[in-house]
Amino acid sequence: MKIKIALLLIVMLTFLTGYSQGKVMTKQVIKSTILNRDVHYTVYLPEGYENNQRNYPVTYLLHGHGDSDDGWIQFGEINRLADAAIKKGKIAPMIIVTPDGFKSFYMNAADGSMNYEDFFIKELIPHIEKTYKVKADKRFRGIAGLSMGGYGSLLYALKYPNLFVAAAPLSAAIWTDSDCETMQDGMYNNYFAGSIGKNLKGKDRLTANWNANSVFSIIDKKTTEELSAVKYWIDCGDKDFLSVGNTQLHIVLTKKNVPHEFRMRDGAHNWTYWRNNVIDGLSFISDNFRAK
């Protein structure tokens, strides 16, 4: 009898609060031919996913340097935040995919040792759209991320505007050519030894691979019309060591008359900031999923 009463109370509480919970599947595996290894990813499926035949929009949410595919669940609590935001109508029900980006900066390595960009575009996206009930169309595909993942979201949106309707980089790890030249050796090698080249100094760091993947270089080569094919939400804390690069990105886009949203808020480069602000980025992406 006590068990029946407890279950009844749970049902009543669920009805009264409208509480719903999406499903999280961690450490899913895609066998990558391009990377010649298994790659983990975590996927969030909104409440009701398994009980209907509808297809959902998808957002790829990229982690930062030194983290892994489940970082956005473990530290970012993105499942809890998404559940609440969907319930309130702030974001549309969506699938959220957080792949393991290793320390790749989501680009193809200069020495060919890890062609992560090729993997993401040619293997991961098709795998997700084959495996899950996804609306496989630019209009319903978004990308976001923090720090290294913020950079990755910008890189892919700029390079593949035919694939993404909107991008929401948070605290994006972006530097100008001058920043790269003067970056301390330890910091440079920690971030870019594999993707750009080890132990390079000064202008020698501005390799062909750097230029091909520099956000500022890519923007400089594109027209306003080309850049406006994706909607951008740029967000960074005012105490973040990356605030200068993000501010310069805002200035560059403004000078080229590219529509975008820019937020500089109180906060630093940490999970507290990202947990507090990621839903605003996802809401921006969600607004672009919805019919106008």
Secondary structure, 3 states (H helix, E strand, C coil): CHHHHHHHHHHHHHHHHCCCCCEEEEEEEEEECCCCEEEEEEEEECCCHHHCCCCECEEEEECCCCCCCCHHHHCCCHHHHHHHHHHHCCCCCCEEEEECCCCCCCCECCCCCCEHHHHHHHHHHHHHHHHCCECCCHHHEEEEEECHHHHHHHHHHHHCCCCCCEEEEECCCCCCHHHHHHCCHHHHHHHHCCCCCCCCCHHHHCCHHHHHHCHHHHHHHCCHHHHCCCEEEEEEECCCCCHHHHHHHHHHHHHCCCCEEEEEECCCCCHHHHHHHHHHHHHHHHHHHCCC
